[in-house]
Amino acid sequence: MIQPGGADRTTRRSRDLGILALVLLGPIWGYGWIASKVALEYSEALTFAALRVPLTAACLFLVMILMRRPLRPPPLGWTLAIGSLQTTAFVGLVIVALHAGPAGKVAVLCYTMPFWLLLLARVFLGERLRGTQWLAVGLAFAGLVLVVSPWHFTDTLAGVLTVLGGLSWAAAALVVKLMQRKHTVDVLSLTTWQMAFGSVPLVALALVLGVGTIQWTAGFVFGLVYTVVLANAVAWFLWLYALHSLPAGAAGLGTLSIPVVGVVASWIQLGERPTAAEGVGMILIVGALAVLAAYGLLAGRRGAAAAGEEPTVQPVTD
């Protein structure tokens, strides 16, 4: 028998863990842009994508086997759609853009995703924002514009590809939320299978266009291992868990700390020094995240649903 208040405690715990997942994503994904940029000095973009994504899927299948999780895929149609958007389109577009543009700017421009997701969630999920959350959105949007500084972004192709990648990522997040309304899925299984399915077109495209030569330097190996294990396997699991536990809009906004880490790391390691406008923008983004996190935690503690939050989904099961 479920004790009184047990469901509320489970919901609060799931929300808090979702916020923790977003906190961990910041440094992991933020530095992942730098690791990828280093690896791309020794490999063609599609070659790198076609190598790292199947390796990540293989690692995740190994984890599932070791954890004795069922290897059957989640609902096939939904998983194929998520893999096409989140892995094939997002990874492919952004890796090509990263090969052509500066890591810090591409990392930030990719995070137009939360704003695409807010629009999609409002239209398709009925999520609404209240005053305090709108304040966070306004601060984050202003900060993002300052960090991106589109008037200084000289590589138009890289910019367009990155924005399209962000839109693909947002669409994938929407599909995940829609699937959760109809199916209960295991997050690890979904992460693994969508990546496995999404890697097939990337590998095929790399073979058709011609697999470039890879220089197996220490830098390339480091970049490959980091992106396979942390930036792909661990980070995508954390992202899908956060998306499972939080409203889509809140989860999307929670990723805005990642480009800040990317800009700072690219400054330190790659010499891509941010301008004064970018510095102010990062401060605004951090402030927006603080407002959003405080609102979510207070709403959870009061037992009230955050504005626009969907009905509680069932716990993830095998």
C-alpha positions as CSV (number, residue, x, y, z in Angstrom):
1,M,0.0,0.0,0.0
2,I,1.3,3.5,-0.9
3,Q,1.6,5.6,2.3
4,P,-0.1,9.0,2.3
5,G,2.3,11.5,0.8
6,G,4.4,8.8,-0.7
7,A,3.5,9.8,-4.3
8,D,4.4,13.4,-3.5
9,R,7.7,12.4,-2.0
10,T,8.5,10.3,-5.1
11,T,7.6,13.2,-7.4
12,R,9.8,15.7,-5.4
13,R,12.7,13.2,-5.4
14,S,12.4,12.7,-9.1
15,R,12.3,16.5,-9.7
16,D,15.3,17.0,-7.5
17,L,17.3,14.3,-9.3
18,G,16.3,15.8,-12.6
19,I,17.7,19.2,-11.5
20,L,20.9,17.4,-10.3
21,A,21.2,15.7,-13.7
22,L,21.1,19.2,-15.3
23,V,23.8,20.4,-12.9
24,L,26.1,17.5,-13.9
25,L,25.4,18.1,-17.6
26,G,26.9,21.6,-17.4
27,P,30.6,20.7,-17.1
28,I,30.3,17.4,-19.0
29,W,28.7,18.7,-22.1
30,G,30.3,22.2,-21.8
31,Y,33.8,20.7,-22.1
32,G,32.6,18.2,-24.6
33,W,32.7,20.9,-27.3
34,I,36.3,21.5,-26.6
35,A,37.2,17.8,-26.7
36,S,35.3,17.5,-30.0
37,K,37.1,20.5,-31.5
38,V,40.5,19.0,-30.5
39,A,39.6,15.7,-32.1
40,L,38.4,17.4,-35.3
41,E,41.9,18.7,-35.9
42,Y,42.8,15.1,-36.8
43,S,39.7,13.8,-38.5
44,E,36.9,14.8,-41.0
45,A,33.7,15.9,-39.3
46,L,31.4,13.1,-40.6
47,T,34.1,10.5,-40.1
48,F,34.4,11.5,-36.4
49,A,30.6,11.5,-36.0
50,A,30.3,8.1,-37.7
51,L,33.0,6.7,-35.3
52,R,31.9,8.1,-32.0
53,V,28.2,7.5,-32.1
54,P,28.3,3.7,-32.8
55,L,31.0,3.3,-30.2
56,T,28.8,5.1,-27.7
57,A,25.9,2.8,-28.6
58,A,28.1,-0.2,-28.1
59,C,29.2,1.1,-24.7
60,L,25.6,1.6,-23.6
61,F,24.6,-1.9,-24.8
62,L,27.5,-3.3,-22.7
63,V,26.2,-1.4,-19.7
64,M,22.7,-2.8,-20.3
65,I,24.1,-6.3,-20.4
66,L,26.1,-5.9,-17.3
67,M,23.1,-4.5,-15.5
68,R,21.0,-7.3,-16.8
69,R,18.5,-4.9,-18.4
70,P,16.2,-6.3,-21.1
71,L,17.6,-5.6,-24.6
72,R,14.3,-5.2,-26.3
73,P,14.0,-1.7,-27.8
74,P,11.4,0.8,-26.7
75,P,8.3,1.4,-28.9
76,L,10.0,1.3,-32.4
77,G,8.3,4.2,-34.2
78,W,9.0,6.7,-31.3
79,T,12.6,5.5,-30.9
80,L,13.3,5.8,-34.6
81,A,11.9,9.3,-34.6
82,I,14.0,10.3,-31.6
83,G,17.1,8.8,-33.0
84,S,16.7,10.5,-36.3
85,L,16.3,13.9,-34.7
86,Q,18.5,13.7,-31.6
87,T,21.4,11.6,-33.1
88,T,21.4,11.7,-36.9
89,A,20.3,15.3,-37.4
90,F,21.6,17.0,-34.2
91,V,25.0,15.3,-34.1
92,G,25.6,15.4,-37.8
93,L,24.7,19.1,-38.2
94,V,26.5,20.3,-35.1
95,I,29.7,18.3,-35.8
96,V,30.0,19.8,-39.3
97,A,29.4,23.3,-37.9
98,L,32.0,22.7,-35.2
99,H,34.5,21.7,-37.8
100,A,33.9,25.0,-39.6
101,G,33.3,27.5,-36.7
102,P,34.8,28.4,-33.3
103,A,34.0,26.0,-30.5
104,G,32.7,28.6,-28.0
105,K,30.4,30.3,-30.5
106,V,29.0,27.0,-31.9
107,A,28.5,25.7,-28.3
108,V,26.4,28.7,-27.4
109,L,24.5,29.0,-30.7
110,C,23.4,25.4,-30.4
111,Y,21.6,26.4,-27.2
112,T,18.9,28.2,-29.0
113,M,17.4,24.8,-28.4
114,P,15.7,25.8,-25.1
115,F,13.8,28.6,-26.8
116,W,12.7,26.3,-29.7
117,L,11.6,23.8,-27.0
118,L,9.6,26.5,-25.1
119,L,7.7,27.3,-28.3
120,L,7.1,23.6,-29.2
121,A,6.1,22.7,-25.6
122,R,3.6,25.6,-25.5
123,V,2.0,24.5,-28.8
124,F,2.1,20.7,-28.4
125,L,2.3,20.1,-24.7
126,G,0.2,22.9,-23.3
127,E,3.0,24.0,-21.0
128,R,2.7,27.5,-19.6
129,L,5.1,29.8,-17.8
130,R,4.4,32.2,-14.9
131,G,5.8,35.5,-14.1
132,T,9.0,34.4,-12.3
133,Q,9.7,31.9,-15.1
134,W,9.2,34.5,-17.7
135,L,11.8,36.6,-15.9
136,A,14.3,33.7,-16.2
137,V,13.4,33.3,-19.9
138,G,14.0,37.0,-20.6
139,L,17.3,37.1,-18.8
140,A,18.5,33.9,-20.5
141,F,17.4,35.1,-23.9
142,A,19.2,38.4,-23.4
143,G,22.3,36.6,-22.2
144,L,22.3,34.2,-25.1
145,V,22.0,37.0,-27.6
146,L,25.0,38.8,-26.0
147,V,27.1,35.6,-25.9
148,V,26.3,34.6,-29.5
149,S,26.8,38.2,-30.7
150,P,25.3,37.3,-34.1
151,W,26.6,40.6,-35.6
152,H,30.1,39.1,-35.1
153,F,29.4,35.6,-36.2
154,T,31.1,35.6,-39.6
155,D,30.7,32.0,-40.6
156,T,27.0,32.0,-41.8
157,L,27.0,28.3,-42.8
158,A,28.2,27.2,-39.4
159,G,25.6,29.4,-37.8
160,V,22.7,28.1,-39.8
161,L,23.8,24.5,-39.4
162,T,24.1,25.0,-35.6
163,V,20.6,26.6,-35.3
164,L,19.1,23.8,-37.3
165,G,20.9,21.3,-35.0
166,G,19.3,23.1,-32.0
167,L,15.9,22.9,-33.6
168,S,16.4,19.2,-34.2
169,W,17.3,18.6,-30.6
170,A,14.2,20.5,-29.4
171,A,12.0,18.5,-31.7
172,A,13.5,15.3,-30.3
173,A,12.8,16.4,-26.8
174,L,9.2,17.1,-27.8
175,V,8.9,13.6,-29.2
176,V,10.2,12.2,-25.9
177,K,7.6,14.0,-23.9
178,L,4.8,13.0,-26.3
179,M,6.0,9.3,-26.1
180,Q,5.9,9.5,-22.2
181,R,2.2,10.3,-22.4
182,K,1.6,7.0,-24.0
183,H,4.3,4.7,-22.9
184,T,6.5,3.9,-19.9
185,V,10.1,3.4,-21.0
186,D,13.4,2.8,-19.4
187,V,15.7,5.8,-19.8
188,L,18.8,3.8,-20.4
189,S,17.2,1.6,-23.0
190,L,15.8,4.7,-24.8
191,T,19.2,6.4,-24.8
192,T,20.9,3.3,-26.2
193,W,18.5,2.4,-28.9
194,Q,17.9,5.9,-30.2
195,M,21.6,6.3,-30.5
196,A,22.0,2.9,-32.3
197,F,19.3,3.7,-34.8
198,G,20.5,7.3,-35.3
199,S,24.0,6.2,-36.0
200,V,23.1,4.1,-39.1
201,P,22.5,7.1,-41.4
202,L,25.7,8.8,-40.1
203,V,27.8,5.8,-40.9
204,A,26.1,5.4,-44.3
205,L,26.6,9.1,-45.2
206,A,30.3,8.9,-44.1
207,L,30.8,5.8,-46.3
208,V,29.1,7.4,-49.3
209,L,31.0,10.7,-49.1
210,G,34.2,8.9,-48.3
211,V,35.7,8.2,-44.9
212,G,38.6,10.6,-44.4
213,T,42.0,9.7,-42.9
214,I,42.2,9.7,-39.1
215,Q,45.4,10.7,-37.4
216,W,45.5,8.6,-34.2
217,T,47.2,11.2,-32.1
218,A,46.9,11.6,-28.3
219,G,44.7,14.5,-28.9
220,F,42.3,12.6,-31.2
221,V,42.2,9.6,-28.8
222,F,41.4,11.9,-25.8
223,G,38.7,13.7,-27.8
224,L,37.2,10.4,-28.9
225,V,37.2,8.7,-25.5
226,Y,35.8,11.8,-23.8
227,T,32.9,12.3,-26.3
228,V,32.1,8.6,-26.4
229,V,32.0,7.9,-22.7
230,L,31.1,11.3,-21.1
231,A,29.7,13.7,-23.7
232,N,27.6,11.0,-25.4
233,A,26.9,8.0,-23.2
234,V,26.7,9.6,-19.7
235,A,25.4,13.0,-20.9
236,W,22.6,11.8,-23.1
237,F,21.4,9.5,-20.3
238,L,21.4,12.5,-17.9
239,W,19.6,14.6,-20.4
240,L,16.8,12.1,-21.1
241,Y,16.5,11.5,-17.3
242,A,16.1,15.3,-16.7
243,L,13.6,15.4,-19.5
244,H,11.7,12.5,-17.9
245,S,11.6,14.2,-14.5
246,L,11.0,17.9,-15.4
247,P,8.7,19.8,-17.7
248,A,10.1,20.1,-21.2
249,G,10.6,23.9,-21.0
250,A,12.3,23.8,-17.6
251,A,14.6,21.0,-18.7
252,G,15.5,23.0,-21.8
253,L,16.3,26.2,-19.9
254,G,18.4,24.2,-17.5
255,T,20.9,23.4,-20.2
256,L,21.8,27.0,-20.7
257,S,24.7,26.7,-18.3
258,I,26.4,24.4,-20.8
259,P,27.4,27.0,-23.3
260,V,28.8,29.2,-20.5
261,V,31.2,26.3,-19.6
262,G,32.0,25.9,-23.3
263,V,32.9,29.5,-23.8
264,V,35.1,29.6,-20.7
265,A,36.8,26.3,-21.6
266,S,37.4,27.4,-25.2
267,W,38.9,30.7,-23.8
268,I,41.3,28.8,-21.5
269,Q,42.3,25.9,-23.8
270,L,41.8,27.2,-27.3
271,G,42.5,30.9,-26.8
272,E,39.0,31.9,-27.9
273,R,38.7,34.9,-25.6
274,P,35.1,36.1,-24.9
275,T,34.3,39.8,-25.4
276,A,32.8,42.1,-22.8
277,A,29.3,41.5,-24.2
278,E,29.8,37.7,-23.9
279,G,30.9,38.1,-20.3
280,V,27.7,40.1,-19.5
281,G,25.7,37.5,-21.3
282,M,27.1,34.7,-19.3
283,I,26.3,36.5,-16.1
284,L,22.7,37.0,-17.3
285,I,22.4,33.3,-18.2
286,V,23.7,32.2,-14.7
287,G,21.2,34.6,-13.1
288,A,18.4,33.1,-15.2
289,L,19.4,29.6,-14.1
290,A,19.4,30.6,-10.5
291,V,15.9,32.1,-10.8
292,L,14.6,29.0,-12.6
293,A,16.2,26.5,-10.1
294,A,14.9,28.4,-7.1
295,Y,11.4,28.6,-8.5
296,G,11.4,24.8,-9.3
297,L,12.7,23.8,-5.9
298,L,10.3,26.1,-4.0
299,A,7.3,24.8,-6.1
300,G,8.3,21.2,-5.4
301,R,8.6,21.8,-1.7
302,R,5.2,23.4,-1.6
303,G,3.7,20.4,-3.4
304,A,2.4,22.6,-6.1
305,A,2.9,21.8,-9.8
306,A,5.2,24.2,-11.6
307,A,3.5,26.4,-14.2
308,G,2.9,24.4,-17.3
309,E,4.0,21.1,-15.8
310,E,2.5,18.0,-17.2
311,P,0.6,15.4,-15.2
312,T,3.0,13.2,-13.3
313,V,4.3,10.4,-15.5
314,Q,4.7,6.9,-14.3
315,P,8.1,5.9,-12.8
316,V,10.6,4.5,-15.3
317,T,10.5,0.7,-15.4
318,D,12.2,-2.0,-17.2
